Each structure stands twice: as structure tokens, then as C-alpha cells.
């Protein structure tokens, strides 16, 4: 089970899939940050059930980082050597533009 699983308003405040497709990637609002080891997932949209859309950086590989779909259920099930994926608390990671998230900016050259 994931540490600090986001629930309720934190999930319902995320725009639905495709609701922000007219917004430039750098201006999309990132609502959640999941992480484990050197891997990060930043969430901009959610279908309300399982499918999220956002930015992923695996093992610190910024050259191959990308925007795409992410399964919430799969994120919740990741466990490496007994360590589970965590979701950063809202007070430490408030919703913000993608261009303001240094890891996304680095991966996209903003």
C-alpha cells in the first residue's frame, strides 16, 4: 500500500482527462507528486478512477522523461525492497505550473 494515498478533495480537484489539452504543457497545473528512489510522477489530469496523465522521470533519466498516462492502481502497488511509492503532502507540494517544477523544467528545457 502506498504511503500518503491522496483522497477526497485532493483527487477531485484534479482536472479530468483532456480538460486541459488546450493549455501549453509548461502552463499545466501539476497537482500531485509521487516518488520512490530516483523515480518521479507528476500528475496534471485524472479520470477519477484509475488513469492519470502527467510527467514521468524514471531513475533520474531526464533525456527519456515524458508526458503520458499513468495507472493510479499500478503506482499504489509499486514496492521496491520493502519501500513503497509515496505521495508528497500538499503543504510541501502545492498545485503549481509545470514550468515551476524544477524536475519537469529540466526535462523539457524550460
N, CA, C and O atoms as a MOPAC input file, in Angstrom:
PM7 MOZYME 1SCF
protein

 N      0.84300 1    -1.19300 1     0.00000 1
 C      0.00000 1     0.00000 1     0.00000 1
 C      0.88300 1     1.24900 1     0.00000 1
 O      1.89400 1     1.30300 1     0.70000 1
 N      0.50500 1     2.21900 1    -0.76500 1
 C      1.23500 1     3.47400 1    -0.90100 1
 C      1.17700 1     4.28900 1     0.38400 1
 O      0.16700 1     4.29300 1     1.08700 1
 N      2.28400 1     4.98300 1     0.68100 1
 C      2.28800 1     5.94600 1     1.77500 1
 C      1.51400 1     7.18200 1     1.33200 1
 O      1.59400 1     7.58900 1     0.17300 1
 N      0.76500 1     7.77800 1     2.25700 1
 C      0.06200 1     9.03000 1     1.98900 1
 C     -0.75200 1     8.98200 1     0.69500 1
 O     -0.54600 1     9.81000 1    -0.19200 1
 N     -1.66200 1     8.03600 1     0.57900 1
 C     -2.51700 1     7.91700 1    -0.60500 1
 C     -3.42200 1     9.15000 1    -0.67200 1
 O     -4.16200 1     9.41600 1     0.27500 1
 N     -3.37600 1     9.91000 1    -1.77900 1
 C     -4.25900 1    11.07700 1    -1.88600 1
 C     -5.71400 1    10.62700 1    -1.98300 1
 O     -6.02600 1     9.61700 1    -2.61400 1
 N     -6.59300 1    11.39100 1    -1.35000 1
 C     -8.01600 1    11.03000 1    -1.30500 1
 C     -8.87100 1    12.27300 1    -1.44000 1
 O     -8.36700 1    13.39600 1    -1.45500 1
 N    -10.17800 1    12.05300 1    -1.53900 1
 C    -11.18200 1    13.11000 1    -1.48000 1
 C    -10.91400 1    14.30600 1    -2.36800 1
 O    -10.66800 1    14.17100 1    -3.56600 1
 N    -10.96700 1    15.49100 1    -1.75300 1
 C    -10.83900 1    16.75100 1    -2.47800 1
 C     -9.53000 1    16.85400 1    -3.23700 1
 O     -9.47400 1    17.45900 1    -4.30700 1
 N     -8.48700 1    16.27300 1    -2.69300 1
 C     -7.19200 1    16.33200 1    -3.36500 1
 C     -7.27400 1    15.66600 1    -4.74300 1
 O     -6.63200 1    16.12800 1    -5.68600 1
 N     -8.04200 1    14.60500 1    -4.86700 1
 C     -8.22800 1    13.93800 1    -6.15600 1
 C     -9.29400 1    14.62800 1    -7.00400 1
 O     -9.12300 1    14.76200 1    -8.21600 1
 N    -10.38400 1    15.06300 1    -6.39100 1
 C    -11.46300 1    15.68100 1    -7.17600 1
 C    -11.07400 1    17.06200 1    -7.70300 1
 O    -11.69800 1    17.55800 1    -8.64100 1
 N    -10.05900 1    17.68800 1    -7.11700 1
 C     -9.58300 1    18.98500 1    -7.61200 1
 C     -8.73800 1    18.86800 1    -8.88300 1
 O     -8.47600 1    19.87000 1    -9.54800 1
 N     -8.31400 1    17.65500 1    -9.22000 1
 C     -7.51300 1    17.45100 1   -10.42900 1
 C     -8.44400 1    17.48900 1   -11.63600 1
 O     -9.48000 1    16.82400 1   -11.62700 1
 N     -8.09900 1    18.25400 1   -12.68000 1
 C     -8.94000 1    18.27100 1   -13.88300 1
 C     -9.08400 1    16.87300 1   -14.48500 1
 O     -8.18700 1    16.03700 1   -14.37500 1
 N    -10.21500 1    16.64500 1   -15.11400 1
 C    -10.46600 1    15.36900 1   -15.77900 1
 C     -9.56700 1    15.24500 1   -17.01200 1
 O     -9.06700 1    16.24200 1   -17.53200 1
 N     -9.37300 1    14.01000 1   -17.46900 1
 C     -8.56800 1    13.77900 1   -18.66500 1
 C     -9.07200 1    14.64400 1   -19.81400 1
 O    -10.27600 1    14.73800 1   -20.04900 1
 N     -8.16300 1    15.25900 1   -20.51000 1
 C     -8.39700 1    16.10200 1   -21.69100 1
 C     -8.96500 1    17.48300 1   -21.37500 1
 O     -9.08700 1    18.30500 1   -22.28200 1
 N     -9.31600 1    17.76500 1   -20.12500 1
 C     -9.85900 1    19.08900 1   -19.79100 1
 C     -8.83500 1    20.20800 1   -19.95300 1
 O     -9.21300 1    21.37200 1   -20.08400 1
 N     -7.54900 1    19.87500 1   -19.94500 1
 C     -6.53300 1    20.92300 1   -20.06300 1
 C     -5.74000 1    20.81400 1   -21.36600 1
 O     -4.65600 1    21.38700 1   -21.48300 1
 N     -6.27700 1    20.07800 1   -22.34800 1
 C     -5.49400 1    19.85200 1   -23.56100 1
 C     -5.21800 1    21.12800 1   -24.35600 1
 O     -4.32200 1    21.12900 1   -25.20100 1
 N     -5.95200 1    22.20600 1   -24.11600 1
 C     -5.69800 1    23.47700 1   -24.80100 1
 C     -4.69200 1    24.35300 1   -24.05700 1
 O     -4.40200 1    25.47000 1   -24.48400 1
 N     -4.16500 1    23.85100 1   -22.95400 1
 C     -3.17000 1    24.58900 1   -22.16400 1
 C     -1.78600 1    24.04900 1   -22.53600 1
 O     -1.58200 1    22.83700 1   -22.59100 1
 N     -0.85100 1    24.94400 1   -22.78600 1
 C      0.51100 1    24.51400 1   -23.10800 1
 C      1.06600 1    23.66100 1   -21.97100 1
 O      0.73300 1    23.87300 1   -20.80500 1
 N      1.90900 1    22.70400 1   -22.31700 1
 C      2.46800 1    21.79600 1   -21.30600 1
 C      3.11900 1    22.55000 1   -20.16100 1
 O      2.90500 1    22.20100 1   -19.00000 1
 N      3.90000 1    23.56300 1   -20.45300 1
 C      4.60300 1    24.31200 1   -19.40900 1
 C      3.64200 1    25.02700 1   -18.45400 1
 O      4.01400 1    25.34500 1   -17.32500 1
 N      2.40300 1    25.28200 1   -18.90600 1
 C      1.42300 1    26.00300 1   -18.09200 1
 C      0.39700 1    25.09800 1   -17.40400 1
 O     -0.45300 1    25.57300 1   -16.65100 1
 N      0.48300 1    23.80000 1   -17.66600 1
 C     -0.44000 1    22.87600 1   -16.99300 1
 C     -0.15000 1    22.88800 1   -15.50200 1
 O      1.00300 1    23.00200 1   -15.08600 1
 N     -1.19200 1    22.77000 1   -14.70700 1
 C     -1.04800 1    22.73500 1   -13.25900 1
 C     -0.78000 1    21.29200 1   -12.82500 1
 O     -1.52000 1    20.36900 1   -13.16500 1
 N      0.29800 1    21.13300 1   -12.06800 1
 C      0.65700 1    19.82600 1   -11.52700 1
 C      0.08000 1    19.74900 1   -10.11600 1
 O      0.38800 1    20.57800 1    -9.25900 1
 N     -0.75900 1    18.74200 1    -9.88900 1
 C     -1.49600 1    18.62600 1    -8.62500 1
 C     -0.87800 1    17.65500 1    -7.62900 1
 O     -0.99400 1    17.84700 1    -6.41900 1
 N     -0.22100 1    16.61300 1    -8.13300 1
 C      0.34200 1    15.59900 1    -7.24800 1
 C      1.75500 1    15.24500 1    -7.68900 1
 O      2.10100 1    15.32700 1    -8.86700 1
 N      2.56000 1    14.85000 1    -6.70800 1
 C      3.91500 1    14.35200 1    -6.97000 1
 C      4.08500 1    13.03400 1    -6.23400 1
 O      4.05600 1    12.99000 1    -5.00400 1
 N      4.26200 1    11.95600 1    -7.00100 1
 C      4.54800 1    10.64000 1    -6.44700 1
 C      6.03000 1    10.36700 1    -6.65300 1
 O      6.61400 1    10.82400 1    -7.63500 1
 N      6.63900 1     9.62800 1    -5.73900 1
 C      8.06600 1     9.34900 1    -5.88000 1
 C      8.47700 1     8.08400 1    -5.14400 1
 O      7.84200 1     7.65200 1    -4.18100 1
 N      9.57500 1     7.50500 1    -5.64200 1
 C     10.25600 1     6.39600 1    -4.98900 1
 C     11.65800 1     6.35100 1    -5.58700 1
 O     11.81200 1     6.38200 1    -6.80800 1
 N     12.66900 1     6.27900 1    -4.74500 1
 C     14.03800 1     6.26300 1    -5.24300 1
 C     14.28300 1     7.44700 1    -6.16500 1
 O     13.99800 1     8.58600 1    -5.79500 1
 N     14.80200 1     7.19900 1    -7.34600 1
 C     15.05600 1     8.26200 1    -8.31700 1
 C     13.94500 1     8.42800 1    -9.32900 1
 O     14.16400 1     9.01100 1   -10.39000 1
 N     12.74500 1     7.92500 1    -9.02500 1
 C     11.61000 1     7.99800 1    -9.95000 1
 C     10.56600 1     8.98000 1    -9.44000 1
 O     10.26500 1     9.03100 1    -8.24800 1
 N     10.01900 1     9.76300 1   -10.37600 1
 C      9.01300 1    10.77400 1   -10.02800 1
 C      7.88200 1    10.76200 1   -11.04500 1
 O      8.11000 1    10.60400 1   -12.24400 1
 N      6.65300 1    10.93200 1   -10.54700 1
 C      5.47200 1    11.07000 1   -11.39200 1
 C      4.74400 1    12.33500 1   -10.94000 1
 O      4.45100 1    12.50500 1    -9.75600 1
 N      4.45900 1    13.21400 1   -11.88900 1
 C      3.79000 1    14.49100 1   -11.62100 1
 C      2.44800 1    14.46700 1   -12.34600 1
 O      2.40100 1    14.24000 1   -13.55500 1
 N      1.36600 1    14.69700 1   -11.62200 1
 C      0.02800 1    14.48100 1   -12.16300 1
 C     -0.69700 1    15.79600 1   -12.46800 1
 O     -0.78300 1    16.68800 1   -11.62500 1
 N     -1.21900 1    15.89000 1   -13.71200 1
 C     -1.94600 1    17.07300 1   -14.16800 1
 C     -3.43100 1    16.78700 1   -14.41300 1
 O     -4.25600 1    17.69200 1   -14.29100 1
 N     -3.78600 1    15.54000 1   -14.75800 1
 C     -5.18100 1    15.18800 1   -15.05500 1
 C     -5.47900 1    13.79600 1   -14.47700 1
 O     -4.57200 1    12.99200 1   -14.26100 1
 N     -6.76700 1    13.53300 1   -14.23400 1
 C     -7.17600 1    12.25900 1   -13.63700 1
 C     -8.59400 1    11.94200 1   -14.08200 1
 O     -9.45600 1    12.82100 1   -14.07200 1
 N     -8.84800 1    10.69200 1   -14.47600 1
 C    -10.20200 1    10.32800 1   -14.91000 1
 C    -11.14000 1    10.03100 1   -13.74400 1
 O    -12.30400 1     9.69300 1   -13.96000 1
 N    -10.65100 1    10.15100 1   -12.51800 1
 C    -11.48800 1     9.92900 1   -11.34400 1
 C    -11.53400 1     8.48000 1   -10.89000 1
 O    -12.12000 1     8.17100 1    -9.85300 1
 N    -10.92200 1     7.59300 1   -11.65800 1
 C    -10.93900 1     6.17300 1   -11.30500 1
 C     -9.52000 1     5.61900 1   -11.20100 1
 O     -9.05100 1     5.30100 1   -10.10800 1
 N     -8.83800 1     5.50300 1   -12.34500 1
 C     -7.50800 1     4.88900 1   -12.33100 1
 C     -6.49300 1     5.61900 1   -13.20200 1
 O     -5.31400 1     5.66700 1   -12.85100 1
 N     -6.90700 1     6.17300 1   -14.29900 1
 C     -5.95700 1     6.72100 1   -15.26800 1
 C     -5.63700 1     8.18200 1   -14.96800 1
 O     -6.51600 1     9.03900 1   -14.87400 1
 N     -4.34400 1     8.41900 1   -14.82300 1
 C     -3.83400 1     9.77300 1   -14.60200 1
 C     -2.99000 1    10.14700 1   -15.81800 1
 O     -2.54200 1     9.27900 1   -16.56800 1
 N     -2.78300 1    11.43300 1   -15.99800 1
 C     -1.92100 1    11.91100 1   -17.07400 1
 C     -0.97600 1    12.92900 1   -16.47700 1
 O     -1.38500 1    13.81200 1   -15.72300 1
 N      0.28900 1    12.79600 1   -16.82100 1
 C      1.26000 1    13.71800 1   -16.27400 1
 C      2.64600 1    13.45200 1   -16.80800 1
 O      2.80800 1    12.95000 1   -17.92000 1
 N      3.63500 1    13.78400 1   -16.02400 1
 C      5.02700 1    13.72500 1   -16.43800 1
 C      5.76500 1    12.69600 1   -15.59900 1
 O      5.58300 1    12.63400 1   -14.38300 1
 N      6.59800 1    11.89200 1   -16.24400 1
 C      7.30700 1    10.81400 1   -15.55400 1
 C      8.81100 1    10.89700 1   -15.81900 1
 O      9.25400 1    11.08300 1   -16.95200 1
 N      9.57700 1    10.75300 1   -14.74000 1
 C     11.03200 1    10.67300 1   -14.82400 1
 C     11.43300 1     9.38600 1   -14.10400 1
 O     11.22200 1     9.25700 1   -12.89800 1
 N     11.99900 1     8.45200 1   -14.82800 1
 C     12.39900 1     7.18100 1   -14.22700 1
 C     13.90500 1     7.14600 1   -14.01300 1
 O     14.68200 1     7.40200 1   -14.93300 1
 N     14.30000 1     6.83000 1   -12.80300 1
 C     15.71800 1     6.69500 1   -12.43400 1
 C     16.55700 1     7.92100 1   -12.80000 1
 O     17.71800 1     7.79100 1   -13.19000 1
 N     15.97000 1     9.09700 1   -12.67400 1
 C     16.69700 1    10.33000 1   -12.94100 1
 C     17.07500 1    10.53300 1   -14.39500 1
 O     17.93600 1    11.35900 1   -14.69600 1
 N     16.44800 1     9.79300 1   -15.30600 1
 C     16.76200 1     9.87700 1   -16.73400 1
 C     15.93800 1    10.99000 1   -17.39200 1
 O     14.85900 1    10.73900 1   -17.93000 1
 N     16.45500 1    12.20900 1   -17.34200 1
 C     15.74300 1    13.36300 1   -17.89000 1
 C     15.67100 1    13.32300 1   -19.41300 1
 O     14.72900 1    13.85900 1   -19.99600 1
 N     16.63600 1    12.70600 1   -20.05900 1
 C     16.65100 1    12.64400 1   -21.51800 1
 C     15.45600 1    11.84300 1   -22.04600 1
 O     14.92700 1    12.15300 1   -23.11300 1
 N     15.03800 1    10.83600 1   -21.31900 1
 C     13.91200 1    10.00000 1   -21.75200 1
 C     12.64800 1    10.23200 1   -20.93100 1
 O     11.69300 1     9.46300 1   -21.04600 1
 N     12.62500 1    11.26400 1   -20.11700 1
 C     11.40900 1    11.58100 1   -19.35100 1
 C     10.33400 1    12.04900 1   -20.32700 1
 O     10.64500 1    12.56900 1   -21.39900 1
 N      9.05700 1    11.86100 1   -19.94700 1
 C      7.99800 1    12.20600 1   -20.89500 1
 C      6.64500 1    12.39800 1   -20.24100 1
 O      6.40500 1    11.96700 1   -19.11300 1
 N      5.76500 1    13.06100 1   -20.98500 1
 C      4.36100 1    13.21200 1   -20.61900 1
 C      3.63000 1    11.95300 1   -21.07600 1
 O      3.91500 1    11.42500 1   -22.15100 1
 N      2.68800 1    11.47200 1   -20.26500 1
 C      1.93400 1    10.29700 1   -20.67200 1
 C      0.94700 1     9.84300 1   -19.61000 1
 O      0.72700 1    10.52600 1   -18.60900 1
 N      0.36000 1     8.68400 1   -19.84700 1
 C     -0.66500 1     8.12100 1   -18.96400 1
 C     -0.02300 1     7.24200 1   -17.89900 1
 O      0.98800 1     6.57900 1   -18.12800 1
 N     -0.64900 1     7.26400 1   -16.73100 1
 C     -0.13700 1     6.55200 1   -15.56600 1
 C     -1.32100 1     5.88800 1   -14.87000 1
 O     -2.36300 1     6.52100 1   -14.70300 1
 N     -1.18700 1     4.64700 1   -14.46800 1
 C     -2.23600 1     3.96300 1   -13.71600 1
 C     -2.05300 1     4.24100 1   -12.22500 1
 O     -1.00900 1     3.92900 1   -11.65300 1
 N     -3.06400 1     4.82600 1   -11.60500 1
 C     -3.04200 1     5.09500 1   -10.17100 1
 C     -2.91300 1     3.78000 1    -9.40000 1
 O     -2.16100 1     3.70200 1    -8.42800 1
 N     -3.64500 1     2.74500 1    -9.83200 1
 C     -3.57600 1     1.44500 1    -9.16100 1
 C     -2.16400 1     0.86400 1    -9.23200 1
 O     -1.67400 1     0.29700 1    -8.25500 1
 N     -1.51000 1     1.00400 1   -10.39200 1
 C     -0.14300 1     0.49700 1   -10.51000 1
 C      0.81400 1     1.28800 1    -9.63000 1
 O      1.69300 1     0.70200 1    -8.99700 1
 N      0.66200 1     2.60500 1    -9.57600 1
 C      1.51300 1     3.40600 1    -8.68700 1
 C      1.37600 1     2.94200 1    -7.24400 1
 O      2.36500 1     2.79900 1    -6.52600 1
 N      0.13500 1     2.71100 1    -6.83100 1
 C     -0.11600 1     2.29400 1    -5.44900 1
 C      0.48800 1     0.92800 1    -5.13700 1
 O      0.74000 1     0.61400 1    -3.97300 1
 N      0.72000 1     0.11800 1    -6.16200 1
 C      1.22600 1    -1.23700 1    -5.92300 1
 C      2.75200 1    -1.35100 1    -5.98900 1
 O      3.29800 1    -2.40200 1    -5.65600 1
 N      3.44800 1    -0.29400 1    -6.41200 1
 C      4.90400 1    -0.37200 1    -6.54000 1
 C      5.55300 1    -0.47800 1    -5.16800 1
 O      5.25400 1     0.28400 1    -4.24800 1
 N      6.45100 1    -1.45100 1    -5.06700 1
 C      7.21300 1    -1.66400 1    -3.84300 1
 C      8.58100 1    -2.18100 1    -4.24100 1
 O      8.68800 1    -3.18700 1    -4.94200 1
 N      9.62800 1    -1.50000 1    -3.80000 1
 C     10.99000 1    -1.90100 1    -4.12800 1
 C     11.75500 1    -2.11800 1    -2.82500 1
 O     11.93300 1    -1.19400 1    -2.03300 1
 N     12.19900 1    -3.34200 1    -2.62000 1
 C     12.93400 1    -3.70600 1    -1.40000 1
 C     12.19800 1    -3.24300 1    -0.14100 1
 O     12.81400 1    -2.74000 1     0.79800 1
 N     10.88000 1    -3.41900 1    -0.13400 1
 C     10.07200 1    -3.06300 1     1.02100 1
 C      9.66900 1    -1.60600 1     1.09700 1
 O      8.89900 1    -1.22500 1     1.97800 1
 N     10.17300 1    -0.78400 1     0.19200 1
 C      9.83000 1     0.64800 1     0.17700 1
 C      8.70500 1     0.87300 1    -0.82700 1
 O      8.73200 1     0.34400 1    -1.93800 1
 N      7.71300 1     1.66800 1    -0.41600 1
 C      6.55600 1     1.92500 1    -1.26000 1
 C      6.60500 1     3.32300 1    -1.85100 1
 O      7.28200 1     4.21300 1    -1.33400 1
 N      5.87300 1     3.49800 1    -2.94700 1
 C      5.72500 1     4.82400 1    -3.54400 1
 C      5.05800 1     5.73400 1    -2.52100 1
 O      4.19100 1     5.30200 1    -1.76200 1
 N      5.46900 1     6.98700 1    -2.51000 1
 C      4.89000 1     7.98000 1    -1.60400 1
 C      4.29800 1     9.10800 1    -2.44000 1
 O      4.72700 1     9.34000 1    -3.57000 1
 N      3.32400 1     9.80100 1    -1.88800 1
 C      2.75900 1    10.99800 1    -2.49400 1
 C      3.10500 1    12.15900 1    -1.58100 1
 O      2.80300 1    12.14100 1    -0.38700 1
 N      3.73700 1    13.16000 1    -2.15100 1
 C      4.16600 1    14.30200 1    -1.34800 1
 C      2.95400 1    15.04600 1    -0.78200 1
 O      1.96500 1    15.25500 1    -1.48500 1
 N      3.03800 1    15.44500 1     0.49300 1
 C      1.95800 1    16.17600 1     1.14200 1
 C      1.70800 1    17.50900 1     0.44700 1
 O      2.64300 1    18.14100 1    -0.04400 1
 N      0.45200 1    17.93300 1     0.40700 1
 C      0.07400 1    19.16900 1    -0.28800 1
 C      0.81600 1    20.37800 1     0.26600 1
 O      1.15800 1    21.28700 1    -0.49000 1
 N      1.07200 1    20.40600 1     1.57100 1
 C      1.75100 1    21.58100 1     2.13600 1
 C      3.19000 1    21.69000 1     1.63500 1
 O      3.76600 1    22.77800 1     1.64900 1
 N      3.77700 1    20.57700 1     1.19200 1
 C      5.13300 1    20.60000 1     0.64000 1
 C      5.14400 1    20.66200 1    -0.88200 1
 O      6.13800 1    21.07400 1    -1.48000 1
 N      4.04600 1    20.25600 1    -1.51000 1
 C      3.94000 1    20.28800 1    -2.96600 1
 C      2.54700 1    20.78400 1    -3.33300 1
 O      1.67800 1    19.98700 1    -3.68400 1
 N      2.32700 1    22.10800 1    -3.25600 1
 C      1.02300 1    22.65300 1    -3.64200 1
 C      0.88200 1    22.62900 1    -5.16500 1
 O      1.89000 1    22.57500 1    -5.86900 1
 N     -0.35200 1    22.66700 1    -5.68800 1
 C     -0.52900 1    22.72900 1    -7.14100 1
 C      0.25700 1    23.91300 1    -7.71900 1
 O      0.23800 1    25.01900 1    -7.17900 1
 N      0.94500 1    23.64700 1    -8.82800 1
 C      1.79600 1    24.66600 1    -9.44200 1
 C      1.99200 1    24.36400 1   -10.91400 1
 O      1.80400 1    23.23100 1   -11.35800 1
 N      2.37200 1    25.38900 1   -11.67100 1
 C      2.61600 1    25.20900 1   -13.09700 1
 C      3.78300 1    24.25200 1   -13.31200 1
 O      4.74300 1    24.22800 1   -12.54200 1
 N      3.67600 1    23.46900 1   -14.37300 1
 C      4.74100 1    22.52200 1   -14.70900 1
 C      6.08500 1    23.22500 1   -14.85400 1
 O      7.11100 1    22.67900 1   -14.45000 1
 N      6.09600 1    24.41100 1   -15.41500 1
 C      7.35500 1    25.13900 1   -15.61500 1
 C      8.01100 1    25.53700 1   -14.30000 1
 O      9.19900 1    25.85900 1   -14.28200 1
 N      7.26500 1    25.52100 1   -13.20200 1
 C      7.80600 1    25.86700 1   -11.88100 1
 C      8.34600 1    24.65900 1   -11.12400 1
 O      9.00600 1    24.81100 1   -10.09600 1
 N      8.06600 1    23.46400 1   -11.62800 1
 C      8.58100 1    22.24000 1   -11.01100 1
 C      9.95100 1    21.99100 1   -11.64800 1
 O     10.04500 1    21.68200 1   -12.83600 1
 N     11.01200 1    22.12800 1   -10.84400 1
 C     12.36700 1    22.11700 1   -11.40500 1
 C     12.69000 1    20.85300 1   -12.18800 1
 O     13.41300 1    20.92500 1   -13.18200 1
 N     12.18100 1    19.70400 1   -11.77700 1
 C     12.46700 1    18.45700 1   -12.48200 1
 C     11.79100 1    18.43200 1   -13.86100 1
 O     12.38600 1    17.97400 1   -14.83600 1
 N     10.55500 1    18.92200 1   -13.93800 1
 C      9.86100 1    18.98000 1   -15.22700 1
 C     10.54300 1    20.01400 1   -16.12700 1
 O     10.74900 1    19.77500 1   -17.31700 1
 N     10.88600 1    21.16000 1   -15.54900 1
 C     11.57000 1    22.20000 1   -16.31600 1
 C     12.88300 1    21.66900 1   -16.87900 1
 O     13.22200 1    21.93600 1   -18.03200 1
 N     13.61400 1    20.92600 1   -16.07300 1
 C     14.88500 1    20.36100 1   -16.51900 1
 C     14.68300 1    19.37600 1   -17.67100 1
 O     15.42900 1    19.40200 1   -18.64900 1
 N     13.68600 1    18.51700 1   -17.55700 1
 C     13.42000 1    17.51900 1   -18.58700 1
 C     12.91700 1    18.10800 1   -19.89000 1
 O     13.06200 1    17.49800 1   -20.94900 1
 N     12.32100 1    19.30200 1   -19.81600 1
 C     11.75500 1    19.93900 1   -21.00800 1
 C     12.52100 1    21.16100 1   -21.49000 1
 O     12.15000 1    21.78100 1   -22.48700 1
 N     13.58100 1    21.50300 1   -20.78700 1
 C     14.38800 1    22.64500 1   -21.19600 1
 C     13.71000 1    23.99300 1   -20.98400 1
 O     13.95300 1    24.93300 1   -21.74100 1
 N     12.85900 1    24.09800 1   -19.95800 1
 C     12.18400 1    25.38700 1   -19.67000 1
 C     13.13200 1    26.31300 1   -18.94100 1
 O     12.76100 1    27.44000 1   -18.61000 1

